[in-house]
Amino acid sequence: MTKPLKLCFLVFIFFTYLNVPVCAEDQAPIKKKSDGIFTNAVVKVFVTKNEMDYYRPWQSKGIAASSGSGAIITGNRILTNAHVVSDHTFIQVKKDADPRKYSAQVVAIGHDCDLALLSVDDPDFFKGTTALEFGVLPSQQDSVTVIGYPEGGEVISITEGVVSRIEVTAYTQSSRELLTVQIDAAINAGNSGGPVIQNGKLVGVAMQVFLAAQNIGYMIPTPIIGHFLKDLDDGTYNGFPTLGIAFKNTENATMRKYYGIDKIEGGVLISKVLPYSPASGYLQEGDILLNIDNVLIGEDGTFPFRGEERLSLTHLITDKQINDTIDLTIIRDGKDRNVQVRINPFVTLVPHPNHFEKPPYYIFGGLVFTVLSTDLIYSWGDMWWEKAPLDLAYYAIGTGSLNEQKRKEVVVLLDVLPDDINVGYHEVGKDVVTKVNGRDIKSFRDLVTVINEVKTSEEYTILETEHASRIILNNKGIEEVNSEILKRNNIPYQYSDDVAGWINGAR
């Protein structure tokens, strides 16, 4: 398994400082003899964080400390991993050979590509440093050097290794499939965010390791870093796009003959077009995708890359920026068609990790409602795929993710806070809400809107779930009941900030 280089355990889905008695401001840049590496461009990142509790969405898990690594790049910026600084409440950075720590701030964060940019207001921090320049994507068997502050010691660590593999792989921080480079250099907790160097230039950022094997680590390569930085040109990070299709290979000869492509080269079968995705309305199930931007797609779903290498077609899509247009050649009903699709922002039915800054929630009559997300699934801890309720995992990693019901979100009745009003329902929970007073619930906003209408206009609020459960609450005096339940359970607010906006806007 892979995981971010921090003290946690996650799975793939689809799917410390150098104590040198000199002052950096008074010394020339310290340069390693090997590979032309300026170690004073590598920093240790100290983070105080407070993660949200997705199972108790009105509270956080408490203060914790962690550390990672980072690299100074042009513009007095520090490049590191998103997972190093996520949920931060305070950040400090420290240079090699400088005993002082400096306060830092997050300028931008991209959880999908696991990258973040930090700034330091104090100009003294950058004195005596040399910003790292970016190199090119290395090739297999190239030697690279990993620099950072892993656990096991206080001084800067430098390890060397070889590029083993270049492919599209799931990033643990987001579950997004993006270009990665596998290396065999030693990478350990604390290396996260540290630079990977080749010929004196930064060619990657250390990201995650594969726990089930030895000496398999992954770095974020420069094409992904470049995409992240270019995205920020307008001051807003939009993220990596997705087309919103599922596809199957066409290696089977009978399948190729059935779809009339046995006489042509390549092509994959589009097996699903996700509702609300950029592809919706342009592509259909049963289409054969032949080309993306005039690049031939092989029958195994790959395309030629740098000579004899091949990558998943996913890279041709994620290499685009949000709102770019992509040109597709398809076969539909035996005829070639050219289709242009604008890759608009799109969120999958179950949002990827770190989609919400804070989890949305709403408490009514002691019933706790929230939105199903990957982070909520992860709240069941290690081996979550075995521990999480099957009805919820179905939408995350089962065929429910294909969203046949065309929901915008999966609304979950998460738990019940016991009270006289909900006696008989105390064991109900971890179920998907389908209706409120007979009205279909397709989003969290639907739930909040309908409940706030019927609580004053009707005698009962009646909720239905996928298990055909029916929960009936008496609306008489419901506001007083809500207040008492919150007070008794030490819950400060009945709902999250986004819900407050919907309710106040409706008044």
C-alpha positions in Angstrom: 0.0 0.0 0.0 1.0 3.6 -0.5 0.5 6.4 2.0 1.6 10.0 2.4 4.7 10.2 4.4 3.1 10.9 7.7 1.7 8.9 10.7 -1.4 7.5 9.0 -2.4 4.6 6.9 -4.5 4.9 3.7 -5.1 2.7 0.6 -5.1 3.3 -3.2 -8.8 3.5 -4.8 -9.7 2.2 -8.7 -9.7 3.3 -6.0 14.3 17.3 11.0 17.2 20.3 11.0 21.0 20.3 10.6 22.8 21.5 13.7 25.8 23.4 12.2 27.5 26.1 14.3 27.5 28.8 11.6 25.0 31.4 10.6 23.6 31.0 7.1 23.4 34.7 6.6 27.1 35.1 7.0 28.2 32.1 4.9 28.3 31.4 1.2 25.7 28.8 0.0 26.6 25.3 1.2 26.9 23.1 -1.9 27.1 19.4 -1.9 29.9 18.0 -4.0 27.6 15.3 -5.5 25.0 16.3 -8.1 25.5 20.1 -7.6 22.9 20.3 -4.8 22.4 23.4 -2.8 21.3 22.0 0.5 20.4 25.5 1.8 17.4 25.4 -0.6 15.9 22.5 1.3 13.9 23.3 4.4 12.3 21.5 7.3 8.6 22.3 7.7 7.1 22.2 11.2 3.3 22.0 11.3 0.7 22.2 14.0 -2.5 20.8 12.8 -6.1 20.2 13.9 -7.9 17.7 11.7 -11.7 17.8 11.4 -13.6 14.8 12.8 -15.9 13.6 9.9 -17.9 11.3 12.1 -18.5 14.1 14.6 -18.5 16.9 12.1 -19.1 19.7 14.6 -15.7 19.1 16.2 -12.0 18.5 15.4 -9.7 15.8 16.6 -7.4 18.0 18.6 -4.0 19.6 18.2 -1.1 17.5 16.8 2.4 18.2 15.6 4.1 16.8 12.5 6.9 17.8 10.1 8.0 17.4 6.5 10.3 18.9 4.0 10.2 21.5 1.3 12.3 23.3 -1.3 12.8 26.9 -2.1 11.9 27.8 -5.7 11.9 31.1 -7.6 9.8 33.9 -6.3 10.8 33.3 -2.6 8.3 30.4 -2.5 8.6 27.0 -0.8 7.2 23.9 -2.6 6.1 21.0 -0.4 3.3 18.4 -0.2 -0.3 19.3 0.5 -0.5 16.5 3.0 2.4 18.1 5.0 0.4 21.3 5.7 -3.2 20.2 5.4 -5.4 21.1 8.4 -2.6 23.4 9.6 -3.1 25.9 12.4 0.5 27.1 12.5 3.6 26.5 10.3 7.3 27.2 10.7 10.2 26.5 8.4 13.9 26.1 9.1 16.8 26.2 6.7 19.8 23.9 6.8 22.6 25.3 9.0 20.3 28.0 10.5 19.1 27.5 14.1 16.2 29.9 13.7 12.6 28.9 12.8 10.5 31.3 10.7 6.7 31.5 10.5 5.2 30.5 7.2 1.9 30.7 5.5 0.1 28.6 2.9 -0.2 30.5 -0.4 -1.9 27.7 -2.4 -2.7 24.1 -1.9 -3.7 21.4 -4.4 -4.9 18.3 -2.6 -5.5 16.5 -5.9 -1.8 16.7 -6.9 -0.6 16.7 -3.3 1.3 20.0 -3.7 1.4 23.3 -1.7 3.2 26.6 -1.9 4.3 28.4 1.3 5.6 32.0 1.8 7.7 33.6 4.5 7.1 37.2 5.3 10.5 37.8 6.9 13.0 38.6 4.1 15.9 37.4 6.2 14.8 33.8 5.7 15.9 33.8 2.1 19.3 35.4 2.6 22.1 33.0 1.6 19.8 30.6 -0.2 19.7 29.5 -3.8 16.4 28.7 -5.4 16.2 25.4 -7.1 15.5 25.4 -10.9 13.2 22.8 -12.5 14.6 20.0 -14.6 12.8 17.7 -17.0 11.0 14.4 -16.5 13.7 11.8 -15.9 13.9 8.5 -17.8 14.0 4.9 -16.5 17.3 3.9 -14.9 18.3 7.6 -14.4 19.9 8.3 -11.0 18.2 10.8 -8.7 18.9 12.2 -5.3 16.3 12.7 -2.5 16.9 15.3 0.1 14.9 16.0 3.2 14.4 15.6 6.9 13.1 12.0 7.5 12.5 10.5 10.9 15.4 8.8 12.6 17.7 11.9 13.0 17.8 15.6 13.2 20.2 16.5 10.4 19.4 16.7 6.7 19.3 13.4 4.8 20.5 12.7 1.3 19.8 9.4 -0.4 20.3 8.3 -4.0 18.3 5.9 -6.2 17.2 5.0 -9.6 14.0 5.7 -11.6 12.2 2.4 -11.8 8.9 3.3 -13.5 7.0 6.2 -15.0 3.2 5.8 -15.0 -0.2 7.1 -14.0 -0.8 6.1 -10.4 -3.3 7.0 -7.7 -2.2 9.7 -5.3 -3.0 8.7 -1.8 -3.8 12.3 -0.7 -6.6 12.6 -3.2 -7.2 9.2 -4.9 -6.7 11.0 -8.2 -4.8 9.2 -10.9 -1.9 11.4 -12.1 1.5 11.0 -13.5 4.1 9.7 -11.0 7.7 8.5 -11.0 8.7 5.4 -9.0 12.1 5.5 -7.5 14.1 3.1 -5.2 15.8 5.8 -3.1 15.1 5.5 0.6 12.0 7.6 1.4 10.6 7.7 4.9 8.2 9.7 7.0 9.5 13.3 7.1 10.8 13.2 3.5 7.4 14.3 2.3 7.7 17.5 0.3 11.4 17.3 -0.1 13.0 17.8 -3.5 14.2 15.0 -5.8 17.3 16.2 -7.7 18.9 15.3 -11.0 21.9 17.2 -12.4 21.4 20.0 -9.8 17.8 20.6 -10.7 14.5 19.7 -9.1 12.8 17.0 -11.1 10.3 15.9 -8.5 8.8 16.1 -5.0 8.9 13.1 -2.6 5.3 12.0 -2.0 4.5 8.5 -0.8 5.7 4.9 -0.4 4.4 1.4 -1.2 4.2 -0.4 2.1 3.8 -3.9 0.8 7.2 -3.9 -0.8 10.7 -2.6 -0.2 12.4 0.5 -1.6 9.4 1.6 -3.7 8.8 5.3 -3.3 7.0 7.8 -5.5 7.7 11.4 -6.5 5.5 14.0 -8.1 7.3 14.8 -11.4 7.8 18.2 -13.0 4.9 18.0 -15.5 2.5 17.8 -12.5 4.4 20.5 -10.7 4.3 22.7 -13.8 0.6 22.2 -14.2 0.0 23.2 -10.5 2.1 26.4 -10.9 0.5 27.4 -14.2 -3.0 26.9 -12.8 -2.1 29.5 -10.2 -1.2 32.2 -12.7 -4.6 33.8 -12.2 -4.3 33.6 -8.4 -6.9 30.8 -8.1 -6.2 27.1 -8.0 -8.8 25.1 -10.0 -7.2 21.7 -10.0 -6.8 18.8 -12.5 -9.7 18.1 -14.8 -11.6 14.9 -15.3 -13.7 13.9 -18.3 -16.2 11.8 -16.4 -16.1 8.5 -18.3 -15.4 4.9 -17.5 -13.8 2.9 -20.2 -12.8 -0.7 -21.0 -10.1 -2.1 -23.2 -11.0 -3.7 -26.6 -8.4 -6.4 -26.6 -11.0 -9.1 -27.2 -11.3 -9.9 -30.9 -15.0 -10.7 -30.7 -15.7 -7.4 -29.0 -13.8 -5.5 -31.7 -15.8 -7.3 -34.4 -19.1 -6.6 -32.6 -18.4 -2.9 -32.5 -17.1 -2.8 -36.1 -13.5 -1.9 -35.2 -11.8 -5.1 -36.1 -10.2 -3.5 -39.2 -8.9 -0.4 -37.5 -6.1 0.2 -34.9 -6.7 1.0 -31.3 -9.7 2.4 -29.5 -11.4 1.8 -26.1 -15.1 1.3 -25.3 -16.8 4.0 -23.2 -18.8 1.9 -20.6 -20.2 4.8 -18.5 -20.7 8.6 -18.8 -21.1 10.1 -15.3 -24.1 12.4 -14.8 -23.2 16.1 -14.6 -19.6 15.4 -15.9 -18.0 17.4 -18.8 -18.6 14.3 -21.0 -22.3 14.2 -20.3 -24.3 15.2 -23.3 -21.3 14.7 -25.6 -20.3 11.0 -25.2 -22.5 8.0 -24.8 -22.1 4.5 -23.5 -21.0 2.2 -26.3 -19.0 4.9 -28.1 -15.5 3.9 -29.2 -12.9 6.5 -28.2 -10.2 6.5 -30.9 -8.2 9.7 -30.5 -7.7 12.4 -27.9 -6.3 15.6 -29.5 -5.1 13.6 -32.5 -3.2 11.1 -30.3 -4.2 7.5 -31.1 -5.5 5.5 -28.1 -4.4 1.9 -28.0 -6.8 -0.9 -27.4 -5.4 -1.2 -23.9 -6.2 2.4 -23.1 -2.7 3.8 -23.4 -1.0 6.1 -25.8 2.6 6.5 -27.1 4.8 8.6 -24.8 8.4 9.6 -25.4 9.3 7.1 -28.0 8.6 3.5 -26.9 7.0 4.4 -23.5 3.2 4.4 -23.0 0.9 6.0 -20.5 -2.8 5.7 -19.6 -5.0 8.0 -21.7 -6.0 9.6 -18.4 -2.8 11.7 -18.6 -4.0 13.3 -21.9 -7.0 14.6 -19.9 -5.3 15.6 -16.7 -2.6 17.4 -18.6 -5.2 19.9 -19.6 -6.3 22.9 -17.4 -9.9 23.3 -16.1 -12.1 24.9 -18.8 -9.7 23.9 -21.7 -11.3 22.2 -24.7 -10.4 18.7 -25.7 -10.9 17.2 -29.2 -12.1 13.6 -29.4 -12.6 11.2 -32.3 -15.2 8.5 -31.6 -17.1 5.8 -33.4 -20.8 5.8 -32.8 -23.2 3.5 -34.7 -20.4 2.6 -37.0 -19.6 6.2 -38.0 -16.6 8.4 -37.1 -17.5 11.6 -35.2 -15.4 14.5 -34.0 -16.5 15.8 -30.6 -15.2 18.9 -28.7 -15.7 18.9 -25.0 -15.0 21.7 -22.6 -13.6 20.3 -19.4 -15.6 22.1 -16.8 -15.1 21.6 -13.1 -16.6 18.4 -11.9 -16.9 16.7 -8.5 -17.6 13.0 -8.4 -20.6 11.7 -6.5 -18.5 10.8 -3.5 -15.9 13.7 -3.3 -12.3 12.8 -3.1 -10.3 13.3 0.1 -9.9 16.9 1.3 -12.8 18.2 -0.8 -14.4 19.9 2.2 -12.5 22.4 4.3 -14.9 21.5 7.0 -17.5 18.7 6.7 -21.1 19.9 6.3 -23.6 18.7 8.8 -27.2 19.4 10.0 -28.8 18.2 13.2 -32.6 17.9 13.4 -34.5 16.1 16.2 -31.3 14.5 17.2 -30.7 13.1 13.8 -27.2 13.9 12.4 -27.0 14.4 8.7 -24.0 14.9 6.5 -22.7 14.3 3.0 -21.0 11.0 2.0 -17.3 11.7 1.2 -14.1 9.7 1.0 -13.0 11.4 4.3 -16.1 10.1 6.0 -15.4 6.6 4.8 -11.8 7.0 6.1 -13.1 7.9 9.6 -13.6 4.1 10.1 -9.8 3.9 10.3 -7.3 1.4 9.1 -8.9 -1.3 7.0 -11.8 1.0 6.4 -12.9 -1.0 3.4 -13.7 -3.8 5.8 -15.0 -1.7 8.7 -17.1 1.0 6.9 -20.8 0.2 6.4 -21.3 -1.6 3.1 -24.1 0.7 2.1 -21.8 3.6 2.2 -18.7 1.9 0.7 -21.0 0.9 -2.2 -21.1 4.5 -3.3 -17.4 5.1 -2.8 -15.8 2.0 -4.3 -18.8 0.0 -5.6 -21.0 0.4 -8.7 -22.9 3.0 -6.8 -20.2 5.4 -7.7 -21.6 5.4 -11.3 -24.5 7.4 -9.9 -27.4 5.7 -11.8 -29.8 7.7 -9.6 -28.3 10.9 -10.9 -27.8 12.3 -7.4 -25.7 15.4 -6.9 -24.6 14.2 -3.4 -25.3 11.2 -1.2 -27.0 12.4 1.9 -26.3 10.3 5.0 -28.2 9.9 8.2 -25.0 9.4 10.2 -26.1 9.0 13.8 -28.9 9.6 16.3 -28.4 11.7 19.5 -30.9 10.0 21.8 -33.9 12.0 23.0 -37.6 11.3 23.7 -38.4 12.7 20.3 -36.5 9.9 18.5 -37.1 7.0 20.8 -37.3 3.8 18.8 -34.8 5.2 16.3 -31.7 5.2 18.4 -30.1 2.4 16.5 -30.8 3.9 13.1 -27.9 5.5 11.3 -25.2 5.1 8.7 -28.0 5.0 6.1 -28.7 7.0 2.9 -31.6 9.4 2.9 -33.9 9.1 -0.1 -37.0 11.2 0.7 -38.4 13.8 3.1 -42.2 14.0 3.3 -42.3 12.3 -0.1 -39.9 14.5 -1.9 -36.8 13.1 -3.5 -33.5 14.1 -1.9 -30.7 14.5 -4.5 -28.4 16.8 -2.5 -27.7 18.0 1.0 -29.3 21.3 0.2 -32.4 19.5 -0.8 -32.5 17.8 2.6 -32.1 21.1 4.5 -34.5 23.0 2.3 -37.3 20.5 2.6 -36.9 19.9 6.4 -37.0 23.7 7.0 -40.2 24.0 4.9 -42.1 21.1 6.5 -41.1 21.7 10.1 -43.4 24.8 10.2 -46.0 23.8 7.6 -46.7 20.2 8.4 -47.4 18.2 11.6 -44.7 15.6 11.0 -41.3 15.4 9.3 -41.1 12.0 7.7 -37.7 10.7 6.5 -37.2 7.6 4.3 -33.9 5.8 3.8 -32.6 3.2 1.4 -33.3 0.5 3.9 -37.0 1.4 3.6 -36.8 2.8 7.1 -39.3 5.5 7.9 -38.5 8.0 10.7 -41.4 10.2 11.8 -40.7 13.2 14.0 -43.4 15.5 15.6 -42.7 19.0 14.6 -44.5 20.5 17.6 -41.9 22.3 19.7 -39.1 21.0 17.5 -36.9 24.1 17.9 -36.9 23.8 21.7 -36.1 20.1 21.4 -33.2 20.9 19.0 -31.7 23.4 21.4 -32.0 21.0 24.4 -30.3 18.2 22.4 -27.4 20.4 21.4 -26.9 21.7 24.9 -27.0 18.2 26.4 -24.4 17.0 24.0 -22.1 20.0 24.2 -22.6 20.8 20.5 -22.1 24.5 19.8 -24.1 24.8 16.5 -27.0 23.0 15.0 -25.4 23.1 11.5 -22.3 24.0 9.6 -21.6 27.4 8.1 -22.7 26.4 4.6 -26.0 25.2 5.9 -26.4 28.4 7.9 -26.2 30.3 4.6 -29.0 28.3 3.0 -31.3 28.6 6.0 -30.7 32.4 6.6 -31.1 33.0 2.9 -34.5 31.3 2.9 -35.8 33.5 5.7 
